[in-house]
Amino acid sequence: MSIETPGIAVIDVAPLVSGRGDCEAVAAEIGRACRDNGFFCISGHGVSEELQIRLEELSRQFFAQGLETKLRIRMQLGGRDWRGYFPVGDELTSGKPDQKEGLYFGAELRDDHPQVKAGVPLHGKNLFPDIQDFRLAVLDYLDAMTRLAHTLMQGIALSLGLEALYFHSRFTDPTILFRIFHYPPLPLESTDTSWSVGEHTDYGMLTILRQDDTGGLQVKSQGRWIAAPPIDNTFVCNIGDMLDRMTGGLYRSTPHRVRNVAGRGRCSFPFFFDPNWDAEVRPIFPDRPVTDDQNRRWDGTSLSELRGTYGEYLLGKVSRVFPDLSREEF
């Protein structure tokens, strides 16, 4: 399918961030975007641009190192926490190797945290490269994005006619995951069927993405693929499978993919704000008719049929992303 003219809304969320201004109007814009295509860009987010640039510079410094050096913090060393580095081709999307390498991070948790003591997967300490200020930049970024995510979830709650703190009161200990990806340029002879990352949806509630100026992100909107080009000092936001499930399909988790044909490496920084690990995700409006798109979903699954906790759903997904690693750990 051809790439159409971009149609992703850019929303100034400064009133939500500051608590001053017409928050209801901003929430209405967010709701419209979630219904239209599940993606929107935000400006006025209040996240330090200097921090964003510093993190990108440090990340490029890491990826420029030799493979042997990067493997010193390989994911296998992180055990059940699933933190650290993976090389190009190790992560799968729909069973096919991605043409990207990356670093996996999450909320930095102490050894005495209840979930760490209980051995809950994907919870624990991060593995950081031996690069000055890298650890501090990642932790500062995690803090800033966690605050922003809580704020955006207030806007999403208002857009659904709920109280602003609806999600905060129910998911007080969200699952926080963060990735730093580097996409080498695809070969010039690559075909239209070659992808840096194939079609997929995100698993949780909300993704907040910083992308560099390379481009390559595409979003499936109303049956057509459209580009989501980088815009200075904005974030791309999209909803995930759990919010789709909670809203009964009113807000869709939209498929997206990446194809880097820019001739240079692309860096992206997706931050995932997900439900509590042990939360059972149910519809917010149980009496509302459910719109099921099983026949149109990229993976053929029916979100309306999901049962169990978010942790169970997430483990089922990540075990397909890193099948070799999951066999070792779970």
N, C-alpha and C positions, 0 to 999 in steps of 0.2 A: 504494500500500500504506500502511496506517495505521502510525503510530509506536507501537511497543510500549514497555512499561516497561523502563527501562534495565537491561542485564544485563552491564555491563562491569566486570570485576574491578578493585579498587583494591589494589595490592600495595605493601607497605612494603619498599623495597629497601635500607634502612639497613644491614643486615648485609653486603650486597655492596659498598656504598660504603665502609664502615669496615673491611671485612675481618674483622669480629668478629661472631660469632653464627652462626646456622644458614643458611649460604649455600645448601646443598643444598635446604632447604625452600623458600627463596625461588625458586630455580631451578625447582623442581617447580611452583610457582604460575605462574611465567612460561610454562612449557611447556604447562600446562593451558589458559591463556588463548590461547596461540598456536594450539593445536589447536581450541579452541572457536569463536573468531571472529577471531583475528588482531589483536585490540585489547586493551589493558589500560591502566589508569592507574597511576602510581607516586607514592608519597609517600616521605618519608625520603631524597630524592635529593641533598640537600646543596648545591643551587644557591641562591645568595643571593637571597632574596626581594626585598631592596632593589634588586639589579641588575635583576631582572625588572620591577619597578615603574618603575624609571628608564628602562629601554628602552621600555616601553609609553608613558610620558609623552612621551619624545622622538619616538617614532614618530607619535603623535597630533599633535604639533606640526608634524611634516613634512607629514602628509596634510592638515592644515588650511590649508596654503598654497595660493595660486592655481596653476592648471595650468602657467602660463608659468614660474613659479619651479621647480616640480617637474621640468619638462622640461629644466632645466639639467643634470641628471644622467641623462638618458634612456638607455636601453639601447643605442641606436645608437652612442653615444659610447664604449661599452665594447668594441665590436668583437667578436672571437672569444671574449673572456672572458665575455661575456653577463652583465655586471653593470650595475646601475643601475635606473632607474625605468621602469615602463610604466603608462599610464593605463587607466581602466575600458574594458573591451571589447577590449583588444589581445591578451589571452591567450585561447586556445581550449581547451576540453575537449570531446572527441568532436566536434570541428568547430564547436562553438557558442561564441560569445563569453561569457566569464565576466563576472559583474557584480562585479568587484573591481579594485582597483589595487594596485600593489605595488612592492617593492624586492627586487632579486636581489643576493645576496652569496655569497661562497665563502671558502675559506681564503685569507688574505692572503699572497700569494707574491711574493718579490722577483724582480727582473728576471733575476737569475743562477740562479734555480731551474731545474733541468734540464727540467722540463715546460714552463716558460715559454719557455726558450730554444728548445725544440723546436717551439713554436707549438701545443701541445696545446690544443684548444678548452676553454672553461669553466675555465681555469686562469690566474691572474694577479692583478692588483690590483683592489681594490674602488673603486667610485665612491661617495663619501659626500656627503650634503647639508651645506651651510654652516650647521650648527647646532652650537653649543658642546656638547662632550662626546658627540656622536652617534657619532663614529668610535670613541672609547674604549669606549663602552658596547657597541657591536656586537662589537668584537674581544674584549672581556672575556667577553661571552656566548658567542662562538664557542669560546673556550678552555674555558669551564666545560662547555659541552654536548659538546665532543669528549671530555673526560675522562669525562663521564657515559655517553656512548655506548659507549666502550671497556668500561666497567664492566658495562653492560647486556648487551653482546655476550658477556662472560664468563658471565653468568647464562644466556643463551640456549645457549651451548656446553655448559654443565653440564646444562641441561635435555635436551639431545640425547645425553647420555652421553659427551661429548667432554671433553678436557682444557680447563681454563678459558681458556687462551690460544690455543685453536685458531684463532679468527678473526684474532686479533692477529698470529699468526705467519705467516699467509697473506696478509693484507691490511694490511701494515705502513704503507702510504701511502694511506689511504682517500680516496675522493672526498668532500669536505665541501661541502655546499651549504646555504644558509640563505636563507629568504624572510621578509619582513615584508609581510603582506597587510592591506588595509583594504577591508571590504565595506560599501558604502553600503546603507542599508535598502531592501529591495524595495518598490515602490509598494503601497499598501493594496489596490489592485484586482488585484494579481498573482494568478495561479491556482496550483493545486497543481503545475502543470508548469513553473513559473518557478523557476529555481535560480540562486543566487549562484555556485555551482560544481557542475557536473553529476557524475554517477557516474563514478568512476575508481579506479584503484589506484595506489600509489606504485611508483617504478621500482626502487629499490635494496634495501638490506638492512633498515634500521631508520629510522623517522621518530619524532622526539620533538617533540611539539607543545605549546606554551603557547598557551592561548586566554584571551581576556578573559571577563568575566562575562555576555556577551550571549547566548551559546548559538547554536544553529543547526546544529551538526555532527551528522550522522546516519551510522550504520554499518549495513551490510547483514550481518546475523547469521542464519545458517541460514534464508535466504530471506525474512527480515523486516527491515524498517528499524527501528532503535532509535536513540534519542537518546543522544548522548555529552555530557551536560551538564557545564559547568565546575564543578570542585571546587577550593576554595581551595588554592593552593600545591601543586598536583599537575601532572603532565604526562600527556598522552595519548600512548601509544606504539602504533605499529602496524608490522607487518612489510611488506616490499615484495616486488616480483616476483622479485628475485634470491634472497632467502631461501626463497621458495616454490620456486624452481627448485632450489636447493641441497638442500632437504629432500625433494624429490620429491613435493611437494604435501602433506606431513605438516603443515607450517605454511603457512597460506594468506595470500596478500596480499589483504586484504579490501576490497571496494568501499566507498567513502564519498562523501559529498556535503555541500554546505552550502546552507542556505536561511535568510537573515537577514530575519526578519519582526518584529524586536524594535522597530522604529521609531527605531533609532539605529545609528550606525556600529559595526561589529564589527572588532576587530583580532585577528590570529592570527600565530603565530611558529613555523612548521614548520622543524625542523632535520633535514637528511637525512644519514645516515651510510651511505655506499655503498662497494662494492668499489673496489679500485685501477682506475684508468682502463683499463689494459691487461690486467686479469685476465680469463682465460677462466673463466667461471662454469660449474662442473660439479657433478653430484650429489655430496653428501658420502657417501652410502651407495649406490653404484652397483648393488648386488645387491637393494636394496629395491624392491618393485613400485611403480611410479609411478602416482599417482592424478591423472589429467588432467581438468581441468574446462573444457576448451575450449568446450563447449556452454553452460556457465553463466557464462563470463567476460563482463564488460561489453563487451570489445572483440573477442571471438571468437578471440583468439590462444591458441596452445598453448605454455605455458612449457616443457613437456618437450621441445619441438622446437627450443628456442633454441640457436644456435651462435654462436661468435665471442666478442669481448671485451665487457666491460661498457660501455666507451666507445662502441662501435658501437651497442649497444642504446640507450644514453642519447641519442646523437645522433639516432637514428631517431625517438625519442619527442619530443624537444624541437623537432625540425624541424616537427612537426605542431602544437605549442603556439604557436609564433611563426613561421608560414610566411613572412611577409614578411621578417622579420629573417633567417631561415635562408637565404633565397635570396641575401641580400646577403653573408653571411659564409662559406657553405660551398659 
